[in-house]
Amino acid sequence: MERIPLACLGCGETARLSEINASFRLQRRLCELGFLKGTELTCIHIAPAGSPIAVWVRGTIIAIRRNLCEKILVERCC
């Protein structure tokens, strides 16, 4: 499957987390928030300016800046 940045998902689209291309510290923080490999993520809302993006992860909605969403690679779910 093709990997795309989380920022490319549209509202309502679901994907599986594939990889996080960020510093170890940032990867660790995202893991603490539930961003683990294989986890399903759903884009809930994109702010009018494009940032932040609200993502449903493991029963929680988390707002993430667009520049960080560019570093989170996902695979679209069918």
C-alpha positions in Angstrom: 0.0 0.0 0.0 1.0 3.6 -0.6 2.2 5.6 2.4 1.0 9.2 2.5 1.4 11.9 5.2 -1.4 12.2 7.7 -1.9 15.8 6.5 -3.1 14.5 3.1 -6.2 12.7 4.6 -9.5 14.4 4.1 -12.1 14.8 6.9 -13.7 11.5 7.7 -11.0 9.4 6.2 -9.4 6.5 8.2 -5.9 5.2 7.9 -3.4 3.0 9.7 -0.2 4.5 11.2 2.8 3.2 9.3 5.8 5.4 10.4 6.8 8.5 12.2 9.7 10.5 10.7 10.6 12.7 13.6 13.1 13.0 16.4 13.2 10.3 19.0 11.8 12.7 21.6 8.8 13.6 19.4 8.2 9.9 18.4 8.1 9.0 22.1 5.6 11.8 22.9 3.4 10.7 20.0 3.6 7.1 21.3 2.5 8.3 24.7 -0.6 9.9 23.0 -1.5 6.6 21.3 0.2 7.0 17.9 1.6 3.4 17.6 2.4 1.5 14.5 -0.8 -0.2 13.1 -3.1 2.1 15.0 -6.2 3.4 13.1 -6.4 7.1 12.8 -9.4 9.1 11.6 -9.2 12.7 10.4 -12.1 14.5 12.2 -11.6 18.1 11.4 -9.1 20.4 9.5 -9.0 24.1 10.7 -9.9 26.7 8.0 -6.3 27.8 7.9 -5.1 24.2 7.5 -3.6 23.8 10.9 -4.3 22.2 13.4 -5.8 18.9 12.3 -8.0 17.0 14.7 -7.4 13.3 14.7 -9.4 10.5 16.4 -6.8 8.1 18.0 -7.8 5.2 20.3 -10.9 6.9 21.6 -9.4 10.4 22.0 -9.4 13.5 19.7 -6.0 15.1 19.4 -5.2 18.3 17.6 -1.9 18.3 15.8 -0.1 21.0 13.8 0.0 20.4 10.0 3.9 20.4 10.0 3.9 17.5 12.4 1.2 15.7 10.4 3.5 15.8 7.4 6.0 13.6 9.4 3.4 10.9 10.3 3.0 8.4 7.4 -0.2 6.4 7.1 -1.8 3.9 4.8 -5.4 4.5 3.8 -7.9 1.9 4.9 -10.3 0.4 2.3 
